[in-house]
Amino acid sequence: MINKSILEEIAIDDFFKIDIRVGTILNASFNKKAKKPAYILDIDFGDVIGIKKSSAQITENYSLEILKGQQILAVMNFPPMRVAGVKSEVLVLAVVCDKKGTILIEPTKDVNNGEKLL
């Protein structure tokens, strides 16, 4: 059961400010500068948005080969951050599980890159 005191309520308008889109991972490489194991991801978000880069600590459950071609969800409208030498332009969404580690959030069916989560 979730302790309700740890959940901060937000207005629905605040949620709709978050721009979450589908992208396809084109390339993944190991980020050698990261303190904790991480990958550098090149993600295609379609013709309008283009290719964006992200650093993601997902090495425990995903190999470089598995990631290529995988569709993911990412937050598009956070400011870019410098993460272990990488300009991370989007935040890839994942669930951090106690026993299973970090699990990417992905669509259950193929969709066009750049489609928005509503």
Order of alpha helices (4+ residues) and beta strands (2+ residues): alpha-beta-beta-alpha-beta-alpha-beta-beta-beta-beta-beta-beta
